[in-house]
Amino acid sequence: MLPLLRILIIEQDPATLQGLSTNLSKTIPNFERDDIHIDIIECLELKHALECVEEDGDIQAVVLSWDMHNKVGERMYSRFIEDLKAIRLELPVYVIGDDTKGLEIVNESEEIESFFFKDEVISDPEAILGYMINDFDDRSETPFWTAYRRYVGEANDSWHTPGHSGGSSFRNSPYIKDFYQFYGRNVFVGDLSVSVDSLGSLSDSTNTIGRAQESAAATFEVKHTYFVTNGSSTSNKIILQTLLRKGDKVIVDRNCHKSVHYGILQSASYSIYLASILNPKYGIFAPPSLADIKLAIENNTDAKLLVLTGCTYDGLLSDLKQVVDYAHQYGIKVFIDEAWFAYSLFHPSFRHYSAIHAGADYITHSAHKVVSAFSQASYIHINDPDFDADFFREIYSIYASTSPKYQLIASLDVCQKQLEMEGYKLLNALLNHVEEFKQQMASLKQIKVLAKQDFMEIFPHFSGDNMGHDPLKILIDISELPYSLKDIHKYLLDEIGLEIEKYTHSTILVLLTLGGTRSKIIRLYNALKKLDSGKVKLSKSTRRARLPENLPAIDLACIPSDAFYGDRESVPISKSNNRICAGLVTPYPPGIPLLVPGQHITNDHIEYLQELASQGLTIQGSFDGEIYVLKGKVKK
């Protein structure tokens, strides 16, 4: 299976269209490209051309014949390009037309890749075809991966770290050679030292690593992209420590990932927490309301940063453009943790909710969560016009290993190219699979897939704030099933090998990622159908857990870092009333911090924790029923 360069030619005159297509097709063999397949499709109408682009993800170039003498709407062609880019932002458009009108045509749209004289294209099509092939090669280039693979293939003698020396210490050992055999040769010969200057330095962004990061920035349409090899947890902390100083105010979604809370601790900044909106029936939370965010900004106009989660674990999406624009009015930078939404820019169904599209200053993507990179591979994207690159690199160096895993860097390089070249096609297929799955699930009586309408009903601000939902986060309501969650989990694991991504007392979450297939969805549906019909050998359970209705507010008694790094002691939860919390205490599920360092603990918090503990939920940050508080400190 070869990469496919499919060229769509749009010309409204049938004879001219036939001539263009025929001449270009005859020219293809001249380029002797055995490594790619090139074909051409034709279209007479702009409307039909948009349908082709929408349906055919293999189209990698569009040739548009622009007739300046056509008076049917002065902006017909530029509007067409706008509509095309709204479907596939990355798709290059090559315009052909009258050479005397070339400057006028180019002035009509900033999205034209290049202009060619139509008569020359007909008489000498090699020029435009060569241009398109060169662009295709540039877009599909993997600077680091290509150089890395070539270097590994040379099988150089290893006189440097790592100590296994290309795997020889494993290969030649009767005790651990099975480790080598399990992973295979390339894993070990590809485990290189940073001594390989030609590949470059991750900490300094030199040579092929630097070029790979520049290529990723072009794919994601940002000013800078940096590769991180120890997860978005680290990416988040790098950004927070780059932007915040001791005592700086940061407005933060209470529901943010714990790495954000730890990053705030490390920066010694002061948190303004946005209220959590929790639905106790399903045990899921929504992003903060737009009204709450605006109020927090208005009450803290001296804040340096606003931190939000771009897509919740359950797929709930904020209309970030409104948020970013409002924060920027007050000079507040915006950082969006978009760990679960790295594909947001590459399909029109998601793009409106993309943090990059919204103009956020800093964005992190966990490339390993839903797109094609190894675990711990992460992107940092930067669009901040005031970005301090030198200080950023110093903070980056605090966290980054001086011996990064080259395989992780390579996976980030190939991951962004997949999004560039076939992201739209893969996402389109997944969305079609989900829609088919939902249609089949509608026939079940006790199990349902939660959809946009359900979220509108359970979260009052959903409609008014123009929130959305990522359908690739398949949230399934199992509250009506007469079985325990533990038995359901075990059944799904035994029946179809499904390890549930996340669960609450009444839902299970299934992620459909770029590695998702239709057959996996069919197996899931088959298992759920059996559960729904009762054709399973499971014991029935009448117990129904439910989260407490209200999540107590956070009231800080001091800067979180002062409490976290202060003198601490451990006390039973039941005896922590009026104490100041010194650690992060997070019940899971739903994973929302109940207590943060510096927080005044009240009886409401204690009762909430005791209720969850009685249901057998995990309380992260609680050790044998005790939590850490500031030593000797009691809230007055």
C-alpha positions in Angstrom: 0.0 0.0 0.0 1.6 3.2 -1.2 0.9 6.8 -0.2 -1.7 8.3 -2.6 -1.5 11.7 -4.2 -5.0 12.2 -5.6 -5.4 15.4 -7.6 -8.8 17.0 -8.0 -9.1 19.2 -11.1 -12.0 21.6 -11.2 -12.9 23.2 -14.6 -16.3 24.3 -15.8 -15.7 23.7 -19.5 -15.9 19.9 -20.2 -13.5 20.0 -23.2 -10.9 22.0 -21.3 -11.3 19.7 -18.2 -10.7 16.6 -20.4 -7.6 18.2 -21.9 -6.1 19.2 -18.5 -6.8 15.7 -17.1 -5.4 13.8 -20.0 -2.2 15.8 -20.3 -1.5 15.6 -16.6 -2.2 11.9 -16.6 0.3 11.3 -19.5 2.9 13.2 -17.6 2.8 11.1 -14.4 5.2 8.4 -15.6 7.8 11.0 -16.4 8.5 11.5 -12.7 9.3 7.8 -12.1 7.8 7.9 -8.6 7.5 4.2 -7.6 7.2 5.2 -3.9 3.8 6.9 -4.4 0.7 6.4 -6.4 -0.7 9.4 -8.3 -4.1 9.7 -9.8 -6.5 12.4 -11.0 -10.2 12.9 -10.6 -12.3 15.5 -12.5 -15.1 17.9 -11.5 -17.2 20.4 -13.4 -19.0 22.1 -10.6 -17.7 23.8 -7.5 -20.5 22.4 -5.3 -19.7 18.9 -6.4 -16.0 19.5 -5.8 -16.7 20.4 -2.2 -18.7 17.1 -1.9 -15.7 15.3 -3.3 -13.3 16.9 -0.8 -15.7 16.1 2.1 -16.1 12.5 1.1 -12.7 11.6 -0.3 -9.9 11.9 2.3 -7.3 10.8 -0.3 -7.5 14.0 -2.2 -4.1 15.7 -1.5 -4.2 18.6 -4.1 -6.8 20.7 -5.7 -6.4 22.4 -9.1 -8.9 25.2 -9.6 -9.5 26.8 -12.9 -10.4 30.4 -12.2 -12.4 32.2 -14.9 -12.2 36.0 -14.3 -14.8 36.5 -17.0 -17.4 34.5 -15.1 -19.6 37.1 -13.6 -21.8 34.7 -11.5 -20.9 36.2 -8.2 -17.7 38.2 -7.9 -16.3 36.2 -5.0 -17.5 32.8 -6.2 -14.0 31.2 -6.4 -12.6 32.8 -3.2 -15.7 31.7 -1.3 -15.2 28.2 -2.7 -11.6 28.2 -1.3 -12.9 29.4 2.1 -15.5 26.6 2.1 -12.9 24.0 1.1 -10.5 25.2 3.8 -13.3 25.0 6.3 -13.4 21.2 5.5 -9.7 20.5 5.2 -7.5 23.3 6.4 -4.3 21.5 5.2 -5.4 20.9 1.6 -3.3 23.0 -0.9 -5.2 24.8 -3.7 -3.4 25.5 -7.0 -5.1 28.0 -9.3 -4.8 28.1 -13.0 -6.1 31.0 -15.1 -5.4 33.8 -17.6 -1.8 35.1 -17.0 -2.9 38.7 -17.5 -5.3 38.3 -14.6 -2.9 36.4 -12.3 -2.2 39.2 -9.9 -6.0 40.0 -9.6 -6.7 36.4 -8.8 -4.0 36.0 -6.2 -5.3 39.2 -4.5 -8.7 37.6 -4.2 -7.6 34.9 -1.7 -4.7 34.4 0.7 -5.2 30.6 0.7 -3.9 30.0 -2.9 -0.9 27.8 -2.8 0.4 28.8 -6.2 -0.8 30.2 -9.6 -0.1 28.8 -13.1 -1.0 30.0 -16.5 -3.7 27.7 -17.9 -2.3 27.5 -21.5 1.1 26.5 -20.1 -0.5 23.8 -18.0 -2.3 22.4 -21.0 0.9 22.5 -23.2 3.5 21.7 -20.5 1.8 20.0 -17.5 5.1 18.9 -16.0 5.6 22.2 -14.3 2.4 22.2 -12.2 2.7 18.4 -11.6 6.2 18.7 -10.4 5.2 21.6 -8.1 2.4 19.5 -6.6 4.6 16.4 -6.1 7.2 18.6 -4.4 4.6 20.1 -2.0 3.3 16.6 -1.3 6.8 15.4 -0.4 7.3 18.5 1.8 4.0 17.8 3.6 4.8 14.2 4.1 8.4 14.7 5.2 9.5 13.3 8.6 12.9 15.1 9.2 13.9 13.3 12.4 12.4 9.9 11.6 14.0 9.7 8.2 17.5 10.6 9.5 17.1 8.5 12.6 16.1 5.4 10.6 19.0 5.9 8.2 21.5 6.3 11.0 20.3 3.1 12.8 20.5 1.2 9.5 24.2 2.0 9.2 24.9 -0.3 12.2 27.7 1.9 13.6 29.8 0.5 16.4 28.5 1.8 19.7 31.3 3.3 21.9 28.9 5.4 23.9 25.9 5.1 26.1 23.5 3.3 26.6 25.5 0.5 28.2 23.7 -2.4 26.5 25.6 -1.3 23.3 23.0 -1.9 20.7 21.5 -4.9 22.6 24.7 -7.0 22.8 24.6 -7.2 26.6 21.1 -8.7 26.3 21.8 -10.9 23.3 24.8 -12.5 24.8 23.2 -13.2 28.2 21.6 -16.6 29.0 19.5 -14.8 31.7 18.1 -11.8 29.9 18.2 -12.6 26.2 14.5 -13.3 26.2 14.0 -9.6 26.8 15.9 -8.9 23.6 14.0 -11.5 21.7 10.7 -10.2 22.9 11.3 -6.7 21.6 13.5 -7.4 18.6 16.7 -5.9 17.2 15.5 -2.5 16.1 14.4 -1.5 19.6 17.9 -2.0 20.9 20.0 -0.7 18.0 17.7 2.3 17.9 18.3 3.1 21.5 20.9 5.8 21.0 22.9 8.2 23.0 22.6 12.0 22.7 26.2 11.8 21.4 24.8 11.5 17.9 25.2 15.1 16.9 23.8 14.7 13.4 20.4 13.9 14.8 20.4 16.9 17.1 19.6 17.9 20.7 16.1 17.8 22.1 16.9 20.5 24.7 18.4 22.9 22.1 16.1 22.0 19.1 19.1 21.5 16.8 19.5 19.6 13.5 16.8 17.1 12.6 15.0 17.4 15.9 14.7 21.1 15.4 13.5 20.6 11.8 10.9 18.1 13.0 9.6 20.5 15.5 9.3 23.2 12.9 7.5 20.8 10.6 5.1 20.0 13.5 4.5 23.7 14.1 3.5 24.1 10.4 1.1 21.1 10.6 -0.6 22.5 13.8 -0.5 26.0 12.4 1.3 27.5 15.4 4.4 29.6 15.9 6.4 27.0 17.9 6.0 23.4 18.7 8.2 21.5 21.2 8.5 17.7 21.7 8.3 16.4 25.3 9.2 12.8 26.1 7.9 12.5 29.6 4.2 13.2 29.1 1.8 16.1 29.1 2.0 16.1 32.8 5.5 17.5 32.3 4.4 19.7 29.4 1.8 21.4 31.7 4.3 22.0 34.5 6.8 23.5 32.0 4.3 26.0 30.8 3.1 27.0 34.2 6.6 27.5 35.6 7.5 29.5 32.4 4.6 31.9 32.9 4.1 32.2 36.6 6.2 33.7 39.4 5.7 33.6 43.2 2.4 35.1 44.2 1.1 35.6 40.6 -2.6 35.0 40.3 -3.8 32.1 38.0 -7.4 31.4 37.3 -7.8 27.7 37.0 -10.5 25.1 36.4 -10.8 23.1 39.5 -11.3 20.0 37.3 -7.9 20.4 35.6 -5.5 17.4 35.6 -3.4 17.0 38.8 -0.3 18.0 36.9 -1.7 21.5 36.6 -2.3 21.7 40.4 1.3 20.5 40.9 2.6 23.0 38.4 0.9 25.8 40.4 2.5 24.5 43.6 5.9 24.5 41.9 5.5 28.0 40.6 4.4 29.3 44.0 1.5 31.1 42.4 -1.9 31.9 43.9 -4.9 30.0 42.5 -8.3 31.4 41.8 -10.4 28.2 41.4 -13.4 28.1 39.0 -16.3 26.1 40.4 -16.9 22.5 39.4 -20.2 21.6 37.8 -20.8 18.0 38.7 -23.7 15.7 37.7 -24.1 13.3 40.6 -26.3 10.8 38.6 -23.6 10.1 36.1 -20.6 11.1 38.1 -19.3 13.4 35.4 -18.4 17.1 35.4 -18.8 19.9 32.9 -16.3 22.7 32.1 -16.9 25.9 34.1 -19.6 28.1 32.8 -18.8 31.1 30.6 -20.4 33.4 33.2 -18.2 32.0 36.0 -15.1 32.4 33.9 -15.9 36.0 33.0 -16.7 36.8 36.6 -13.4 35.4 37.8 -11.6 37.5 35.1 -13.5 40.6 36.1 -12.7 40.1 39.8 -9.0 39.3 39.1 -8.0 41.5 36.2 -4.4 41.3 37.6 -4.3 37.6 36.9 -1.4 36.5 34.7 -2.9 33.3 33.3 -6.2 31.4 32.7 -5.9 27.6 32.7 -8.7 25.4 31.3 -9.1 21.8 30.0 -10.0 22.0 26.3 -11.8 18.6 26.3 -12.9 16.8 29.4 -12.2 13.1 29.9 -15.8 12.5 28.9 -15.6 14.6 25.8 -17.3 17.8 26.9 -16.1 20.8 24.9 -16.0 24.6 25.7 -16.5 27.3 23.2 -12.9 28.5 23.7 -13.0 31.4 21.3 -15.3 33.4 23.6 -13.1 32.6 26.5 -9.8 33.5 24.8 -11.1 36.7 23.4 -12.5 37.8 26.8 -9.3 37.0 28.7 -7.1 38.8 26.1 -9.2 41.9 26.6 -7.6 42.1 30.1 -4.2 41.0 29.0 -4.5 37.6 30.6 -2.7 34.7 28.8 -4.6 31.5 28.1 -3.3 28.0 28.5 -5.4 25.1 27.4 -4.7 21.5 28.4 -6.0 19.7 25.3 -4.5 16.3 26.2 -7.5 14.4 25.0 -8.2 16.3 21.8 -5.0 16.4 19.8 -6.9 15.8 16.5 -9.2 18.8 17.1 -7.8 20.9 14.2 -8.1 18.3 11.5 -11.8 17.9 11.0 -14.6 20.5 10.7 -16.7 18.6 13.3 -14.1 19.5 15.9 -12.3 22.6 14.7 -14.6 25.2 16.2 -13.7 23.8 19.7 -9.9 23.6 19.0 -7.7 25.6 21.3 -5.4 26.5 18.5 -8.3 27.6 16.3 -9.6 29.7 19.2 -6.2 31.6 19.5 -5.0 30.2 22.9 -1.5 31.2 23.8 -0.3 27.8 25.0 -1.6 24.3 24.2 -0.5 20.9 25.3 -1.4 17.7 23.4 -0.9 14.2 24.7 0.1 12.7 21.4 -0.1 9.2 22.9 -3.7 9.4 24.2 -5.8 9.5 21.0 -3.4 9.9 18.1 -0.4 7.8 16.9 2.6 8.3 19.2 4.2 6.3 21.9 3.2 6.6 25.6 4.8 9.7 27.2 5.0 11.5 23.9 3.6 15.1 24.1 3.5 18.3 22.2 3.7 21.9 23.5 2.3 24.4 21.1 2.9 28.2 21.5 1.2 31.2 19.8 2.0 33.8 22.5 3.4 36.9 20.9 5.3 37.7 24.1 6.8 34.2 24.4 10.2 34.2 26.2 12.0 31.4 24.4 15.2 31.7 26.5 13.4 31.3 29.8 11.2 28.6 28.4 14.3 26.6 27.5 15.7 26.9 31.0 12.5 25.6 32.5 12.3 22.9 29.8 15.8 21.8 30.9 14.7 21.5 34.5 12.3 18.8 33.5 13.7 17.2 30.3 16.1 14.3 30.5 19.5 14.8 29.0 19.1 11.3 27.6 15.7 11.3 25.9 14.3 8.2 24.3 14.8 8.6 20.5 11.9 6.3 19.7 9.6 8.8 21.4 10.9 11.7 19.4 10.5 9.7 16.2 6.9 8.8 17.1 6.1 12.5 17.6 7.6 13.2 14.1 5.5 10.6 12.3 2.4 11.3 14.4 2.1 14.9 13.2 2.6 13.8 9.6 -0.2 11.3 9.8 -2.5 14.1 11.0 -1.3 16.3 8.2 -1.7 13.7 5.4 -4.6 11.5 6.5 -6.0 13.0 9.7 -9.2 14.1 8.1 -9.7 10.8 6.3 -9.2 8.8 9.5 -11.4 11.0 11.6 -14.1 11.0 9.0 -14.2 7.2 9.1 -14.3 7.1 12.9 -17.2 9.6 13.0 -19.1 7.4 10.5 -18.4 4.3 12.7 -19.7 6.1 15.8 -22.9 7.2 14.1 -23.6 3.7 12.9 -22.9 2.4 16.5 -25.3 4.9 18.0 -28.0 3.9 15.5 -27.7 0.3 16.6 -27.5 1.2 20.3 -30.8 3.0 20.0 -32.6 -0.3 19.9 -31.3 -1.4 23.3 -33.6 -1.0 26.3 -31.3 -0.6 29.3 -28.1 0.8 27.9 -27.7 4.0 26.1 -25.0 6.2 24.6 -25.1 9.6 26.1 -25.2 12.3 23.4 -25.4 16.1 23.0 -29.1 16.1 23.9 -28.4 14.3 27.2 -25.7 16.8 28.1 -28.0 19.7 27.4 -30.5 18.3 29.9 -28.1 17.6 32.7 -25.9 20.7 32.4 -27.9 24.0 32.4 -25.1 26.0 30.8 -24.5 23.6 27.9 -26.7 25.3 25.3 -26.2 28.9 26.5 -22.4 28.5 26.4 -22.4 26.8 23.0 -20.7 23.8 24.4 -20.1 20.6 22.4 -19.3 17.0 22.7 -16.6 14.8 21.1 -18.5 11.8 19.8 -15.3 9.7 19.8 -15.5 9.7 23.6 -18.3 7.2 23.8 -19.9 7.6 27.2 -22.3 4.7 27.9 -25.0 4.9 30.6 -25.3 1.5 32.3 -27.3 2.7 35.3 -30.3 0.6 34.4 -28.4 -2.7 34.2 -29.1 -5.0 37.2 -25.4 -5.9 37.6 -22.6 -4.5 39.7 -20.0 -2.3 37.9 -17.3 -4.8 38.9 -19.1 -7.7 37.2 -19.8 -5.6 34.1 -16.2 -4.6 33.9 -15.1 -8.3 34.2 -17.6 -9.4 31.6 -16.4 -6.9 29.0 -12.8 -7.8 29.6 -13.5 -11.5 29.3 -16.0 -11.2 26.4 -14.2 -8.8 24.1 -10.9 -8.0 25.8 -12.2 -4.4 26.6 -10.2 -2.7 29.3 -12.5 0.2 30.2 -10.8 3.6 29.9 -12.8 5.2 32.7 -15.9 4.4 34.7 -18.2 5.9 37.3 -20.9 4.3 39.3 -23.3 4.6 36.3 -21.2 5.0 33.2 -18.3 3.5 31.2 -16.2 5.5 28.8 -14.8 4.0 25.6 -12.3 5.9 23.6 -12.3 5.7 19.8 -8.9 6.8 18.7 -7.0 6.9 15.4 -6.3 3.2 16.0 -10.0 2.4 16.2 -11.6 0.0 13.7 -15.2 -0.8 12.7 -14.7 -4.4 13.8 -13.8 -3.3 17.4 -17.1 -1.3 17.5 -19.0 -4.3 16.3 -17.5 -6.5 19.0 -18.4 -3.8 21.6 -22.0 -3.6 20.4 -22.3 -7.4 20.4 -21.2 -7.5 24.1 -23.4 -4.6 25.2 -26.4 -6.2 23.4 -25.9 -9.4 25.4 -25.7 -7.4 28.6 -28.9 -5.4 27.7 -30.9 -8.6 26.9 -29.8 -10.4 30.0 -28.1 -13.2 28.1 -25.1 -13.2 30.4 -24.3 -15.3 33.5 -23.9 -12.5 36.0 -25.4 -12.2 39.4 -27.9 -9.4 39.8 -27.3 -6.5 42.1 -29.8 -4.0 43.4 -27.2 -1.6 45.0 -27.1 1.8 43.3 -24.4 4.2 44.4 -24.7 7.9 43.8 -22.3 10.8 44.4 -23.2 13.5 46.9 -25.2 16.4 45.3 -22.9 19.3 46.0 -19.1 19.6 45.8 -17.9 21.9 48.6 -16.1 25.0 47.5 -12.4 25.8 47.8 -11.5 28.5 50.3 -7.7 29.1 50.3 -6.2 30.2 53.6 -2.7 30.7 52.0 -0.7 30.3 48.8 -0.8 26.5 48.0 2.9 26.1 47.9 3.3 27.6 51.4 1.1 24.8 52.7 2.5 22.0 50.5 6.1 22.8 51.4 5.3 23.7 55.1 5.6 21.6 58.2 3.0 18.9 57.8 1.4 16.2 59.9 -1.0 13.4 59.2 -4.5 13.4 60.9 -7.6 11.3 60.5 -10.1 12.8 58.0 -12.7 12.9 60.8 -10.4 15.2 62.9 -9.3 17.6 60.1 -12.1 20.2 60.6 -10.7 23.8 60.5 -7.3 22.5 59.6 -5.3 23.7 56.5 -4.8 21.0 53.9 -1.2 20.3 52.9 -1.7 17.9 50.1 -4.0 17.2 47.1 -7.0 15.0 48.0 -8.8 13.7 44.9 -11.7 11.2 45.0 -11.8 8.9 42.0 -14.1 8.8 40.2 -14.9 11.5 39.2 -11.3 12.7 39.7 -12.1 16.3 40.8 -9.8 17.6 43.6 -11.9 18.0 46.8 -9.0 19.4 48.8 -5.9 21.4 47.6 -2.9 22.6 49.5 -3.7 25.7 51.4 -7.4 25.0 51.6 -9.4 25.5 54.8 -11.1 22.1 55.6 -14.7 22.2 56.8 -17.2 19.7 58.0 -18.7 19.8 54.5 -15.5 18.4 53.1 -15.2 15.7 55.8 -18.8 14.5 55.2 -18.3 14.4 51.5 -15.1 12.3 51.8 -16.7 10.0 54.3 -19.7 9.5 52.0 -17.4 8.5 49.1 -15.3 6.3 51.3 -18.4 4.4 52.4 -19.0 3.6 48.7 -15.6 2.1 48.3 -14.2 4.9 46.0 -10.5 5.5 45.9 -9.4 8.7 47.7 -6.1 9.7 46.2 -4.1 11.7 48.7 -5.6 9.9 51.7 -3.4 7.3 53.4 -5.1 4.8 55.7 -7.9 7.2 56.3 -5.7 10.1 57.1 -4.7 13.2 55.2 -1.9 15.7 55.5 -2.5 19.1 57.1 -0.2 22.0 58.2 1.3 21.2 61.5 -0.3 23.1 64.4 -2.2 25.4 62.1 -5.9 25.9 62.7 -8.1 28.2 60.6 -9.4 31.0 62.8 
